Amino acid sequence: MGCHIIRQADGLKTGGIIVEAEAYIGEDDPACHASHGLTERNSIMYGPPGFLYVYFTYGNHFMINVVTGRKGFPAAVLLRGMEPIYGVDIMAKKRNVEKSEAIASGPGKLAAALSVTKQDYGTDLLGNSIYIIGPGRLKDSIMASPRIGIGARGSDKLWRFYLKDNPHVSRHPGAIRENIRSLNEAKRTAFSLYKIQTNL
């Protein structure tokens, strides 16, 4: 949270502050793409960290993930929301929207704003085409909730994180809204909604 993701292409700089993300961790995480083991599609997740895992979903969206686990252990963070900072007008035109809050308030929107496609699969984030810098100082509190759009698989994990009250965070369903916790509370329960419920 609070890091800047930047894309440099054709002499243009676009990007902004990461305000929402979800963690997917290991083959034991039923919502993780590695839950069925190593495949051609998810091979980049098995490390080393610091590379982009890009995939196509729902027939019309690309998703941007940052590989985070050590080499051999599949883990990645899905970038779900970005507050536009660099090249705002350029990204708004790409997205065909006027309000900055509509540019990258969702994972598919974020990828479209940065023109990320399957061609960017495997991009080294230490390069100069797409890279992440920071983190900067956060003004807003970090919140934790269950992940969005995964159904019942791994829905007890508080592995979605976002900046509180930031208008560039994606919308969350009512069931998600009811289970939002502060980062400190999530830490105390090992990021498990199940532990919170069983302690009531």
C-alpha positions in Angstrom: 0.0 0.0 0.0 1.2 3.5 -0.9 3.9 2.4 -3.4 3.8 3.9 -6.8 3.4 1.8 -9.9 4.7 3.5 -13.1 4.7 2.6 -16.8 7.1 4.3 -19.2 6.2 3.7 -22.9 6.6 5.8 -26.1 8.0 8.6 -24.1 4.9 8.8 -21.9 4.7 8.2 -18.1 1.6 6.9 -16.5 0.8 5.4 -13.1 -0.1 6.2 -9.5 -0.4 5.1 -6.0 -1.4 1.5 -5.2 -4.4 1.8 -2.9 -5.9 -1.7 -3.0 -4.4 -5.2 -3.4 -5.1 -8.9 -2.6 -2.6 -11.6 -1.6 -2.6 -15.1 -3.0 -0.3 -17.4 -1.2 0.8 -20.9 -2.0 -0.7 -24.2 -3.3 -2.7 -24.5 0.0 -4.6 -21.3 -0.8 -7.7 -22.6 -2.8 -8.2 -19.2 -4.4 -4.6 -19.1 -5.7 -3.8 -20.0 -9.3 -1.2 -22.3 -7.9 -3.7 -24.4 -6.0 -3.5 -27.2 -8.6 0.3 -27.0 -8.9 2.7 -25.7 -11.5 1.3 -25.0 -14.9 2.5 -23.1 -18.0 0.1 -20.3 -17.1 1.2 -19.8 -13.5 4.9 -20.7 -13.8 6.0 -17.1 -13.2 4.4 -17.3 -9.7 7.0 -19.8 -8.6 9.6 -17.1 -8.5 11.9 -15.4 -8.2 9.9 -12.4 -6.9 9.7 -9.0 -8.5 8.1 -10.0 -11.8 4.7 -9.4 -13.3 2.1 -12.2 -13.6 -0.5 -11.0 -16.1 -3.6 -13.1 -17.0 -6.8 -12.6 -18.9 -10.1 -13.1 -17.1 -13.9 -12.8 -17.6 -13.3 -12.6 -21.4 -12.3 -9.0 -21.4 -10.0 -8.0 -18.5 -6.3 -8.3 -17.9 -5.1 -8.5 -14.3 -1.8 -7.3 -12.9 -0.1 -9.4 -10.2 3.3 -8.9 -8.6 5.2 -12.1 -7.8 6.2 -11.9 -4.1 7.3 -15.3 -2.9 10.7 -16.8 -2.7 11.9 -18.8 -5.7 10.0 -22.1 -5.7 7.1 -20.9 -3.6 4.1 -19.5 -5.6 2.7 -16.3 -4.2 1.6 -13.0 -5.8 -0.3 -9.8 -5.0 -3.1 -8.8 -7.3 -3.2 -5.0 -7.8 -6.9 -4.0 -7.5 -6.9 -0.2 -7.3 -4.6 2.8 -8.1 -4.9 6.5 -7.4 -3.8 8.2 -10.7 -0.9 10.5 -10.3 1.2 10.4 -13.5 -0.3 11.0 -17.0 -3.9 11.3 -15.6 -5.3 12.7 -18.8 -3.6 10.0 -20.9 -5.1 7.2 -18.7 -8.6 8.8 -18.6 -8.5 8.9 -22.4 -7.5 5.2 -22.5 -10.4 4.3 -20.2 -12.8 6.7 -21.9 -13.8 8.3 -18.6 -13.7 11.8 -17.2 -13.6 11.3 -13.4 -10.2 10.3 -12.0 -12.0 8.0 -9.5 -13.1 5.9 -12.5 -9.7 5.4 -14.1 -8.3 2.6 -12.0 -10.8 1.7 -9.3 -10.7 -2.0 -10.0 -8.2 -4.6 -11.3 -9.3 -4.6 -14.9 -9.5 -0.8 -15.0 -6.0 -0.5 -13.5 -4.5 -2.8 -16.2 -6.4 -1.0 -19.0 -5.2 2.4 -17.6 -1.6 1.3 -17.8 -2.1 -0.6 -21.1 -0.9 -3.8 -19.5 -1.6 -6.9 -21.6 -0.4 -10.5 -21.8 2.7 -9.2 -23.6 3.8 -7.8 -20.2 3.8 -11.2 -18.6 7.1 -11.8 -16.9 8.2 -8.1 -16.9 11.0 -7.4 -14.5 9.9 -4.7 -12.1 13.5 -3.6 -11.6 13.5 -2.6 -15.3 12.5 0.7 -16.8 9.2 -0.1 -18.6 7.0 -1.0 -15.6 8.3 -0.5 -12.1 7.3 0.0 -8.5 8.8 2.6 -6.2 8.2 3.4 -2.5 6.6 3.0 -0.2 5.8 6.6 0.6 4.3 7.8 3.8 0.7 6.8 4.2 -1.9 9.3 5.3 -4.7 6.8 5.4 -5.3 3.7 7.6 -4.9 0.3 6.0 -8.0 -1.9 6.2 -8.3 -5.7 5.6 -11.2 -7.7 4.3 -11.9 -11.0 2.5 -10.9 -11.1 -1.1 -13.4 -10.2 -3.8 -14.8 -12.5 -6.5 -13.4 -15.8 -5.3 -16.6 -17.4 -4.1 -16.3 -19.6 -1.0 -12.7 -20.6 -1.8 -10.4 -19.1 0.8 -13.1 -16.5 1.7 -12.2 -16.7 5.4 -8.8 -15.0 4.7 -8.5 -11.3 5.4 -6.1 -10.9 2.5 -7.5 -7.9 0.7 -6.0 -4.6 1.8 -6.9 -1.1 0.9 -6.5 2.5 2.1 -9.5 3.6 4.2 -11.9 6.1 2.6 -9.8 6.4 -0.6 -12.1 7.1 -3.5 -10.0 5.1 -5.9 -10.7 1.7 -4.2 -13.0 -0.6 -6.0 -16.5 -1.2 -4.9 -17.0 -4.1 -2.5 -20.2 -6.3 -2.1 -22.2 -6.1 1.1 -20.9 -9.4 2.4 -17.3 -8.0 2.1 -18.3 -4.7 3.7 -19.7 -6.5 6.8 -16.3 -8.2 7.3 -13.9 -5.3 7.1 -11.3 -5.0 9.9 -8.5 -2.6 10.7 -5.1 -3.9 9.9 -4.2 -4.2 13.6 -7.3 -6.3 14.3 -6.6 -8.5 11.3 -3.0 -9.1 12.5 -4.3 -10.2 15.9 -6.4 -12.9 14.3 -3.7 -14.0 11.9 -5.8 -12.5 9.0 -8.5 -15.1 9.5 -12.2 -14.2 9.6 -12.8 -17.7 10.9 -10.8 -16.9 14.0 -12.8 -13.7 14.6 -16.1 -15.6 14.2 -15.2 -18.4 16.5 -14.0 -16.0 19.2 -17.4 -14.3 19.4 
